[in-house]
């Protein structure tokens, strides 16, 4: 047996904090990870005594921790940075996925809102509403088809506007707006919402067999969108996110191998 052992932890200021007193089995301190629950991330490492009561020892923030398994785990699961934002491997990945889902859902909703339903008995052709609904704080996990559509599939706007029903000026403006990038969906919807944009009520605003708006929605995956200031398609953005994660995973594996090799050398020298 090696006998009693005292364990110390070196603090960022260079001082040593005794965690275990080998001469007194009851005298020890434990780690307590303080969490910022509103953001679900690590805030700082504090210390409590054997009874779970807080000590007077100063806590250690993430950027003050030395490299090692503890810091790596915290960095993976998320921590509160000096500027108050949440950072870390998993939080950043989730943030990217939420941004991707938000931009895609927004584009789909915009396209759906400028399409028309078909004339039905007792239901004249109308402009569409949102196709998706979601919680803006967690888009990827809550994205679903809007409840209005689930309750009445006739509200799906597969058809585009019947351009022959538009006045000459309205048609010219509509065709110009549809060629722009990025599209001004607000102005397009405003134009199509104005009864003055249409020639007369005898010409239907949409007609059966027209799937032009469905085609626009299906092409949304190839549409250039803005992701945190970067322009990309859904596919290319997702590829970049997954590629970055793969690089980080490879680097973590390399560092693990180096650490294991170093530890093996130290053990060999001790023997």
C-alpha positions as a Markdown table, in Angstrom:
| # | Residue | x | y | z |
|---|---|---|---|---|
| 1 | Unk | 0.0 | 0.0 | 0.0 |
| 2 | Unk | 1.2 | 3.5 | -0.8 |
| 3 | Unk | -0.3 | 4.9 | 2.4 |
| 4 | Unk | -2.0 | 8.3 | 2.9 |
| 5 | Unk | -1.9 | 10.7 | 0.0 |
| 6 | Unk | -2.6 | 14.4 | -0.1 |
| 7 | Unk | -4.0 | 15.8 | -3.3 |
| 8 | Unk | -3.5 | 19.4 | -4.4 |
| 9 | Unk | -4.9 | 21.4 | -7.4 |
| 10 | Unk | -2.9 | 24.2 | -8.9 |
| 11 | Unk | -5.1 | 27.3 | -9.4 |
| 12 | Unk | -4.7 | 29.8 | -12.2 |
| 13 | Unk | -2.9 | 32.3 | -9.9 |
| 14 | Unk | -0.3 | 29.7 | -9.1 |
| 15 | Unk | -1.5 | 28.9 | -5.6 |
| 16 | Unk | -2.3 | 25.3 | -4.5 |
| 17 | Unk | -5.7 | 24.2 | -3.3 |
| 18 | Unk | -5.7 | 21.1 | -1.1 |
| 19 | Unk | -8.5 | 18.8 | -2.2 |
| 20 | Unk | -7.6 | 15.8 | 0.0 |
| 21 | Unk | -5.6 | 15.9 | 3.3 |
| 22 | Unk | -3.9 | 12.5 | 3.7 |
| 23 | Unk | -3.7 | 13.0 | 7.5 |
| 24 | Unk | -7.4 | 13.7 | 7.9 |
| 25 | Unk | -9.8 | 11.5 | 5.9 |
| 26 | Unk | -12.7 | 13.8 | 6.6 |
| 27 | Unk | -11.0 | 16.9 | 5.2 |
| 28 | Unk | -11.6 | 17.1 | 1.5 |
| 29 | Unk | -13.2 | 19.2 | -1.1 |
| 30 | Unk | -15.3 | 18.3 | -4.2 |
| 31 | Unk | -15.8 | 19.9 | -7.6 |
| 32 | Unk | -19.1 | 21.5 | -8.4 |
| 33 | Unk | -19.8 | 22.5 | -12.0 |
| 34 | Unk | -21.8 | 25.6 | -11.9 |
| 35 | Unk | -24.2 | 25.8 | -14.8 |
| 36 | Unk | -26.0 | 28.7 | -16.5 |
| 37 | Unk | -29.3 | 26.9 | -16.9 |
| 38 | Unk | -30.9 | 29.5 | -19.1 |
| 39 | Unk | -28.3 | 28.6 | -21.8 |
| 40 | Unk | -27.6 | 25.0 | -20.7 |
| 41 | Unk | -23.9 | 25.4 | -20.5 |
| 42 | Unk | -20.9 | 25.3 | -18.1 |
| 43 | Unk | -20.2 | 28.6 | -16.3 |
| 44 | Unk | -17.4 | 27.9 | -13.9 |
| 45 | Unk | -15.8 | 25.3 | -11.6 |
| 46 | Unk | -16.5 | 26.0 | -8.0 |
| 47 | Unk | -15.7 | 24.0 | -4.8 |
| 48 | Unk | -17.7 | 22.6 | -2.0 |
| 49 | Unk | -16.7 | 20.8 | 1.2 |
| 50 | Unk | -17.6 | 17.3 | 2.2 |
| 51 | Unk | -21.0 | 18.5 | 3.4 |
| 52 | Unk | -21.8 | 20.2 | 0.1 |
| 53 | Unk | -21.4 | 23.7 | 1.5 |
| 54 | Unk | -19.7 | 26.4 | -0.7 |
| 55 | Unk | -16.1 | 27.3 | 0.2 |
| 56 | Unk | -14.4 | 30.7 | 0.0 |
| 57 | Unk | -12.1 | 29.4 | -2.8 |
| 58 | Unk | -12.4 | 31.3 | -6.1 |
| 59 | Unk | -14.1 | 29.5 | -8.9 |
| 60 | Unk | -12.3 | 28.7 | -12.2 |
| 61 | Unk | -13.8 | 29.8 | -15.5 |
| 62 | Unk | -13.4 | 27.7 | -18.6 |
| 63 | Unk | -10.6 | 29.8 | -20.1 |
| 64 | Unk | -8.6 | 29.4 | -16.9 |
| 65 | Unk | -8.7 | 25.6 | -16.9 |
| 66 | Unk | -5.5 | 23.8 | -18.1 |
| 67 | Unk | -5.7 | 21.4 | -21.0 |
| 68 | Unk | -7.0 | 17.9 | -20.2 |
| 69 | Unk | -10.0 | 15.6 | -20.2 |
| 70 | Unk | -12.1 | 17.8 | -18.0 |
| 71 | Unk | -11.6 | 20.9 | -20.2 |
| 72 | Unk | -12.2 | 18.8 | -23.3 |
| 73 | Unk | -15.5 | 17.5 | -22.0 |
| 74 | Unk | -16.7 | 21.0 | -21.1 |
| 75 | Unk | -15.6 | 22.3 | -24.5 |
| 76 | Unk | -17.6 | 19.6 | -26.2 |
| 77 | Unk | -20.8 | 20.0 | -24.2 |
| 78 | Unk | -20.7 | 23.8 | -24.1 |
| 79 | Unk | -19.6 | 26.7 | -21.9 |
| 80 | Unk | -20.3 | 30.3 | -21.3 |
| 81 | Unk | -17.5 | 32.5 | -22.8 |
| 82 | Unk | -16.2 | 35.8 | -21.5 |
| 83 | Unk | -18.7 | 37.7 | -23.7 |
| 84 | Unk | -21.6 | 35.8 | -22.2 |
| 85 | Unk | -22.3 | 33.7 | -25.3 |
| 86 | Unk | -22.5 | 29.9 | -25.4 |
| 87 | Unk | -19.7 | 28.2 | -27.2 |
| 88 | Unk | -18.6 | 24.6 | -27.6 |
| 89 | Unk | -18.6 | 21.8 | -30.2 |
| 90 | Unk | -22.1 | 20.5 | -29.6 |
| 91 | Unk | -23.8 | 23.9 | -29.1 |
| 92 | Unk | -22.1 | 25.3 | -32.3 |
| 93 | Unk | -23.2 | 22.3 | -34.3 |
| 94 | Unk | -26.8 | 22.6 | -33.0 |
| 95 | Unk | -26.7 | 26.3 | -33.8 |
| 96 | Unk | -25.7 | 25.6 | -37.3 |
| 97 | Unk | -28.4 | 23.0 | -37.8 |
| 98 | Unk | -31.0 | 25.5 | -36.3 |
| 99 | Unk | -29.8 | 28.2 | -38.7 |
| 100 | Unk | -30.0 | 25.8 | -41.7 |
| 101 | Unk | -33.6 | 24.7 | -40.7 |
| 102 | Unk | -34.6 | 28.3 | -40.1 |
| 103 | Unk | -33.4 | 29.6 | -43.5 |
| 104 | Unk | -35.0 | 26.6 | -45.3 |
| 105 | Unk | -38.3 | 26.9 | -43.5 |
| 106 | Unk | -38.4 | 30.7 | -44.1 |
| 107 | Unk | -37.7 | 30.2 | -47.8 |
| 108 | Unk | -40.4 | 27.6 | -48.1 |
| 109 | Unk | -42.9 | 29.7 | -46.2 |
| 110 | Unk | -42.1 | 32.7 | -48.4 |
| 111 | Unk | -42.7 | 30.7 | -51.6 |
| 112 | Unk | -45.9 | 29.1 | -50.2 |
| 113 | Unk | -47.2 | 32.6 | -49.3 |
| 114 | Unk | -47.1 | 33.8 | -53.0 |
| 115 | Unk | -48.9 | 30.7 | -54.4 |
| 116 | Unk | -52.6 | 30.2 | -54.8 |
| 117 | Unk | -55.0 | 27.5 | -53.7 |
| 118 | Unk | -57.4 | 26.1 | -56.3 |
| 119 | Unk | -61.0 | 27.2 | -56.7 |
| 120 | Unk | -63.3 | 24.8 | -54.9 |
| 121 | Unk | -67.0 | 24.7 | -54.1 |
| 122 | Unk | -67.5 | 27.6 | -51.7 |
| 123 | Unk | -63.8 | 28.3 | -51.5 |
| 124 | Unk | -62.4 | 30.8 | -54.0 |
| 125 | Unk | -58.8 | 30.8 | -54.9 |
| 126 | Unk | -56.7 | 32.4 | -52.2 |
| 127 | Unk | -53.1 | 33.3 | -51.5 |
| 128 | Unk | -51.3 | 30.8 | -49.2 |
| 129 | Unk | -49.9 | 31.2 | -45.7 |
| 130 | Unk | -47.0 | 29.6 | -43.9 |
| 131 | Unk | -46.2 | 26.0 | -44.9 |
| 132 | Unk | -44.1 | 25.3 | -41.8 |
| 133 | Unk | -44.5 | 26.3 | -38.2 |
| 134 | Unk | -41.7 | 26.1 | -35.5 |
| 135 | Unk | -40.3 | 27.4 | -32.3 |
| 136 | Unk | -37.8 | 30.1 | -33.3 |
| 137 | Unk | -35.6 | 29.2 | -30.3 |
| 138 | Unk | -35.2 | 25.6 | -31.5 |
| 139 | Unk | -36.2 | 25.3 | -35.1 |
| 140 | Unk | -34.6 | 22.0 | -36.1 |
| 141 | Unk | -36.3 | 20.1 | -33.3 |
| 142 | Unk | -39.8 | 21.7 | -33.7 |
| 143 | Unk | -40.2 | 22.1 | -37.4 |
| 144 | Unk | -43.4 | 20.7 | -38.7 |
| 145 | Unk | -46.1 | 21.3 | -41.4 |
| 146 | Unk | -48.4 | 24.1 | -40.3 |
| 147 | Unk | -51.5 | 23.0 | -38.4 |
| 148 | Unk | -53.8 | 25.0 | -40.8 |
| 149 | Unk | -52.5 | 22.8 | -43.7 |
| 150 | Unk | -52.8 | 19.6 | -41.7 |
| 151 | Unk | -56.4 | 20.5 | -41.0 |
| 152 | Unk | -57.2 | 21.3 | -44.6 |
| 153 | Unk | -55.0 | 20.1 | -47.4 |
| 154 | Unk | -56.8 | 22.4 | -49.8 |
| 155 | Unk | -54.8 | 25.2 | -48.3 |
| 156 | Unk | -51.6 | 23.9 | -50.0 |
| 157 | Unk | -50.7 | 26.4 | -52.7 |
| 158 | Unk | -49.4 | 24.2 | -55.5 |
| 159 | Unk | -50.4 | 26.7 | -58.2 |
| 160 | Unk | -48.8 | 30.0 | -59.0 |
| 161 | Unk | -50.7 | 33.1 | -60.0 |
| 162 | Unk | -52.5 | 32.9 | -63.4 |
| 163 | Unk | -50.5 | 35.7 | -65.1 |
| 164 | Unk | -53.2 | 36.1 | -67.7 |
| 165 | Unk | -55.4 | 37.3 | -64.9 |
| 166 | Unk | -53.0 | 40.2 | -64.0 |
| 167 | Unk | -53.2 | 43.7 | -65.5 |
| 168 | Unk | -50.4 | 44.6 | -68.0 |
| 169 | Unk | -48.5 | 46.6 | -65.4 |
| 170 | Unk | -49.0 | 44.1 | -62.6 |
| 171 | Unk | -47.8 | 41.3 | -64.8 |
| 172 | Unk | -44.7 | 43.2 | -65.8 |
| 173 | Unk | -43.8 | 44.0 | -62.2 |
| 174 | Unk | -44.5 | 40.4 | -61.1 |
| 175 | Unk | -42.2 | 38.9 | -63.8 |
| 176 | Unk | -39.5 | 41.4 | -62.8 |
| 177 | Unk | -39.8 | 40.6 | -59.1 |
| 178 | Unk | -39.6 | 36.9 | -59.7 |
| 179 | Unk | -36.3 | 37.2 | -61.6 |
| 180 | Unk | -34.6 | 39.2 | -58.8 |
| 181 | Unk | -32.2 | 37.7 | -56.3 |
| 182 | Unk | -32.9 | 37.7 | -53.5 |
| 183 | Unk | -36.6 | 37.9 | -54.1 |
| 184 | Unk | -38.7 | 40.5 | -52.4 |
| 185 | Unk | -41.4 | 38.2 | -51.2 |
| 186 | Unk | -43.1 | 40.9 | -49.2 |
| 187 | Unk | -43.6 | 43.0 | -52.3 |
| 188 | Unk | -44.7 | 40.1 | -54.4 |
| 189 | Unk | -47.3 | 39.1 | -51.9 |
| 190 | Unk | -48.4 | 42.7 | -51.6 |
| 191 | Unk | -48.9 | 42.9 | -55.3 |
| 192 | Unk | -50.9 | 39.7 | -55.5 |
| 193 | Unk | -53.0 | 40.7 | -52.5 |
| 194 | Unk | -54.2 | 43.8 | -54.3 |
| 195 | Unk | -57.4 | 43.3 | -56.2 |
| 196 | Unk | -56.3 | 46.2 | -58.5 |
| 197 | Unk | -53.5 | 44.0 | -59.8 |
| 198 | Unk | -56.1 | 41.7 | -61.5 |
| 199 | Unk | -58.1 | 42.4 | -64.7 |
| 200 | Unk | -61.5 | 41.2 | -63.6 |
| 201 | Unk | -63.2 | 38.6 | -61.4 |
| 202 | Unk | -64.2 | 36.4 | -64.4 |
| 203 | Unk | -60.6 | 35.2 | -64.9 |
| 204 | Unk | -59.4 | 32.8 | -62.2 |
| 205 | Unk | -56.4 | 33.8 | -60.2 |
| 206 | Unk | -55.1 | 30.2 | -60.5 |
| 207 | Unk | -56.1 | 27.1 | -62.4 |
| 208 | Unk | -56.0 | 23.3 | -62.0 |
| 209 | Unk | -53.0 | 21.6 | -63.5 |
| 210 | Unk | -50.6 | 24.4 | -62.7 |
| 211 | Unk | -47.9 | 23.2 | -60.4 |
| 212 | Unk | -45.5 | 26.1 | -60.8 |
| 213 | Unk | -45.5 | 27.0 | -57.1 |
| 214 | Unk | -44.8 | 23.4 | -56.2 |
| 215 | Unk | -41.9 | 23.5 | -58.6 |
| 216 | Unk | -40.5 | 26.6 | -56.8 |
| 217 | Unk | -40.8 | 24.9 | -53.5 |
| 218 | Unk | -39.0 | 21.8 | -54.7 |
| 219 | Unk | -36.2 | 23.9 | -56.1 |
| 220 | Unk | -35.7 | 25.7 | -52.7 |
| 221 | Unk | -33.0 | 23.2 | -51.9 |
| 222 | Unk | -30.9 | 24.7 | -54.7 |
| 223 | Unk | -31.7 | 28.3 | -53.8 |
| 224 | Unk | -28.9 | 30.5 | -52.5 |
| 225 | Unk | -29.6 | 31.6 | -48.9 |
| 226 | Unk | -27.9 | 33.6 | -46.3 |
| 227 | Unk | -26.4 | 31.6 | -43.4 |
| 228 | Unk | -24.9 | 33.9 | -40.8 |
| 229 | Unk | -23.5 | 36.2 | -43.5 |
| 230 | Unk | -22.5 | 33.4 | -45.9 |
| 231 | Unk | -24.3 | 32.7 | -49.1 |
| 232 | Unk | -24.8 | 29.0 | -49.9 |
| 233 | Unk | -27.4 | 26.4 | -50.7 |
| 234 | Unk | -28.9 | 24.1 | -48.1 |
| 235 | Unk | -26.8 | 21.2 | -49.5 |
| 236 | Unk | -23.5 | 23.1 | -49.6 |
| 237 | Unk | -24.0 | 24.6 | -46.1 |
| 238 | Unk | -24.8 | 21.2 | -44.6 |
| 239 | Unk | -21.7 | 19.7 | -46.3 |
| 240 | Unk | -19.5 | 22.5 | -44.9 |
| 241 | Unk | -20.9 | 21.9 | -41.4 |
| 242 | Unk | -20.4 | 18.2 | -41.5 |
| 243 | Unk | -17.0 | 18.6 | -43.1 |
| 244 | Unk | -15.9 | 20.9 | -40.3 |
| 245 | Unk | -17.1 | 18.5 | -37.7 |
| 246 | Unk | -15.1 | 15.7 | -39.4 |
| 247 | Unk | -11.9 | 17.8 | -39.3 |
| 248 | Unk | -12.4 | 18.5 | -35.5 |
| 249 | Unk | -13.1 | 14.8 | -34.9 |
| 250 | Unk | -9.9 | 13.8 | -36.7 |
| 251 | Unk | -7.9 | 16.4 | -34.8 |
| 252 | Unk | -9.3 | 15.1 | -31.5 |
| 253 | Unk | -8.3 | 11.6 | -32.4 |
| 254 | Unk | -4.8 | 12.7 | -33.3 |
| 255 | Unk | -4.4 | 14.6 | -30.0 |
| 256 | Unk | -5.7 | 11.5 | -28.1 |
| 257 | Unk | -3.1 | 9.3 | -29.7 |
| 258 | Unk | -0.4 | 11.8 | -28.8 |
| 259 | Unk | -1.5 | 12.0 | -25.2 |
| 260 | Unk | -1.7 | 8.2 | -24.9 |
| 261 | Unk | 1.8 | 7.9 | -26.3 |
| 262 | Unk | 3.1 | 10.6 | -23.9 |
| 263 | Unk | 1.5 | 8.9 | -20.9 |
| 264 | Unk | 3.0 | 5.5 | -22.0 |
| 265 | Unk | 6.4 | 7.1 | -22.1 |
| 266 | Unk | 6.0 | 8.6 | -18.7 |
| 267 | Unk | 4.9 | 5.3 | -17.2 |
| 268 | Unk | 7.8 | 3.5 | -18.8 |
| 269 | Unk | 10.3 | 6.0 | -17.3 |
| 270 | Unk | 8.8 | 5.6 | -13.9 |
| 271 | Unk | 9.3 | 1.9 | -14.1 |
